[in-house]
Each structure stands twice: as C-alpha cells, then as structure tokens.
C-alpha cells in the first residue's frame, strides 16, 4: 500500500480521542477530542495544520453522532482517501489476546466476554468499534489491547494467592495495563542505550492520572504494578493503589458502605486528591506544596515513596536494573517527582544530574543521570497512538 495513514480511536464512556497518523513517518495530520458525549454541551475539539477548532454538538449527542461528525470532518479535509485502517484502543483483552488483532465477529465476541473484567472501559471501546465499523465500513478495523504486552508474564507474577479455581473459572489474575506505553518507551530506551543486541533490564514508569510501573526484560514484560483492574499498584490521581483488602469488610461492617460507594471511594476520591484534599492534578499539588501546604507535601511524599519502593522491587524479577524510564504527563514534566524518586533510589547507583533533569520537561527528552551513573535514568515521551497506528497499518497490509 502506498499510504500508511491510520485513524486512531480511543473511546471512553463519555469521550472519544482521535488522530490520523502516518504510521511510517509518525506525522500527525489530525488530532482531537470529542468530550461530554451523552451529556450537556458535548463538543469536538480538534487541531489540524497547527490550528485549533471546535465543533458544537447537541445536548445528549453520543458516540455515533460524534463519529459521524468526525467522518464529515475527515472527508472535508480530504484525508479519507488516504486511510488504510482504523485502529482502536481496547483496554482489556484478558487472556484472549497476546497481540493486536484484526476485528472479526470472533474478536468482537471475545472483547464482549472480557467486558466483565473492565466494565468501565470495554463497553465504551465496543461503542467506538461499532460506530466506526458502520462509518468506515470499507476499512479494516484493528483492536490494540492495553493488556497484550503483559501476557508474557509468568504465573509467579500474574497469579493471586487465591483459590486456583477463581483463576480457572473466572479469569481472576493480574493483567496489567498501559501496555502500549510501556512497550513503546522500553523499545525507545533499548535503542537509545544501544542495548538492541544485548540483554536488557528496563523499568518503565508511566505516570499520569493513572500510574503503573513495568519490568521489561529483553523487551518483554515480566511484571507490572497494575493487576486485575487499573486500581492496583501505585498511588494515582484519584485511585488509591494498593490497600489492605480487609478495608472492604471494615467499610461495609463498621461504616455501612455499599459496594458502589467503596468503588467510588477507591477509584475517584482517593490517591493524590484524597491525600491532599486539593486536587488530582500533580501541578496544582506541587505548586501548593511549594507554598507550604502540608497535605499537598504529604501527598507528594507518599506518591514518590510508593513509586520508588515499587521500582526497587522490580530488581527482583529483572535480576538488576539497567535503566529507569519516566513517561506520561507526570513522568515527562515533573522534575520534582523524578528528583525525589531518584534520591530514594540512590542506593541502586542512580546519580541525578539536576541540569539535565530540569531540561527534560515539556516534550524534551533525554538521560537525566550523570554519565557515570549505572543504572541510567531517562525521560522518554510516550506515543501510544503511534503504536496503535503502526500495528493497525501492519495488520491491514496482511489482509
């Protein structure tokens, strides 16, 4: 195929993130976000040729309307004739998928069966697939799974110490998420550090409103911090991360919480927001901490401590650490958090270079430790959309 342009869709419960990307050159021809879908005042914000635009939708308009408007936009910009595929981000692939897949009836059914493991995400992903399949009926539709990269984990890493029947009958195990991001930045680090033909032990830290860490050995995920759901692991923007499971019984029996209230508490009211009582936005918390806000400082301290502890623990499955990669909105921009984490990991040999750390913000990348530091720490901007575009173009070409 002469063209390698792919429409990338990331469909949430009330939003639709989209982009048209040249999978060969990584050039982004169109990008945007349809937000507040199904609610009041939905709209589509998009950028093309460096210019930002807004399309207003009617109250209550949902995903199908947004995708139809997107089709009109793509055609008006004359980008439709260059498309070779539509690539969909699908959060949970369970054990069905170890790699991206051309969407068929069988694949759709498997995604639907996995929806009970990701009830907030997979149904929304399915909405996007169905709407895009109708709107772009002549294009192959490709599913790229957040969980696929972690399917190389061994049972010692992915099984919970629960009755084995829960895994056999219901698939209850650790799956991990942010797989496309961990795959992309670990591959970039291996290339940058000249480890292509050598054994490599990389820890990748994807830090945003959702946070996870991954142990990548010789290019394969061997452990990760998230589990059955994206709630396990690190302190996040509004998610608690690891807690004592006994808390559930305490909240139910002593405080009369319902299951729904507990879910809301742990997923939407905890993390940086719950600790600081200010915000889930790391920038706001850092600014407040610098001004002397004690709970903001406490939230940052706990965030960094738990992150450093998780990173250090991955020396076990890796047998050591060659490099640590920071990525995601926080990982790419917060020199404060990176400095705190590396200071706590100094016993492993990390030596922070303050000038490099300050320079590696706002889209800049590079090594942030001294040249003599072993292991190395670096900042690498993630590009999950490019991974989706490349996988979609490859699978479309195999038809």
HELIX and SHEET records of a PDB file:
HELIX    1   1 UNK A   63  UNK A   76  1                                  14    
HELIX    2   2 UNK A   80  UNK A   82  5                                   3    
HELIX    3   3 UNK A  105  UNK A  114  1                                  10    
HELIX    4   4 UNK A  115  UNK A  117  5                                   3    
HELIX    5   5 UNK A  122  UNK A  135  1                                  14    
HELIX    6   6 UNK A  148  UNK A  152  5                                   5    
HELIX    7   7 UNK A  155  UNK A  158  1                                   4    
HELIX    8   8 UNK A  164  UNK A  170  1                                   7    
HELIX    9   9 UNK A  179  UNK A  192  1                                  14    
HELIX   10  10 UNK A  246  UNK A  253  1                                   8    
HELIX   11  11 UNK A  259  UNK A  268  1                                  10    
HELIX   12  12 UNK A  271  UNK A  276  1                                   6    
HELIX   13  13 UNK A  282  UNK A  290  1                                   9    
HELIX   14  14 UNK A  294  UNK A  313  1                                  20    
HELIX   15  15 UNK A  315  UNK A  318  1                                   4    
HELIX   16  16 UNK A  328  UNK A  333  1                                   6    
HELIX   17  17 UNK A  335  UNK A  344  1                                  10    
HELIX   18  18 UNK A  346  UNK A  348  5                                   3    
HELIX   19  19 UNK A  354  UNK A  359  1                                   6    
HELIX   20  20 UNK A  384  UNK A  397  1                                  14    
SHEET    1   A 8 UNK A  51  UNK A  56  0                                        
SHEET    2   A 8 UNK A  43  UNK A  48 -1                                        
SHEET    3   A 8 UNK A  28  UNK A  35 -1                                        
SHEET    4   A 8 UNK A  16  UNK A  22 -1                                        
SHEET    5   A 8 UNK A   5  UNK A  11 -1                                        
SHEET    6   A 8 UNK A  83  UNK A  90  1                                        
SHEET    7   A 8 UNK A 140  UNK A 145  1                                        
SHEET    8   A 8 UNK A 101  UNK A 102 -1                                        
SHEET    1   B 6 UNK A 220  UNK A 224  0                                        
SHEET    2   B 6 UNK A 211  UNK A 217 -1                                        
SHEET    3   B 6 UNK A 201  UNK A 207 -1                                        
SHEET    4   B 6 UNK A 323  UNK A 327  1                                        
SHEET    5   B 6 UNK A 376  UNK A 379  1                                        
SHEET    6   B 6 UNK A 366  UNK A 367 -1                                        
END                                                                             
